């Protein structure tokens, strides 16, 4: 019986340790502040995956310059920040984000840079 309890305790300790490591890794990837982020680990990972997918789409798009664009995701709500060349580029990026699996809303804080 003692052996089973020791084994169970070891599993719980390992699980707790791995969860903490995952939170640090996923939180960093999602731009979260560990300790003040109220999202679950699963939500943090989902948000990071959404941001990564949108960044990948943006990098593959030859019509939009991604140099000055920042994408944040929090609870599946995507916020786009930065400078963009035209209204058409903004609309294209918003549509890209909306079409990404898991996104429930897109907020644009993009500024059109009319050099």
Secondary structure, DSSP 8 states (H G I E B T S, - for coil): -HHHHHHHHHHHHHHHHHHHHHHHHHHHHTT--TTT--S-HHHHHHHHHHHHHHHHHHHH-SSS--TTEEEEEETTEEEEEEEES-HHHHHHHHHHHHTSTT--EEEEEEEE---
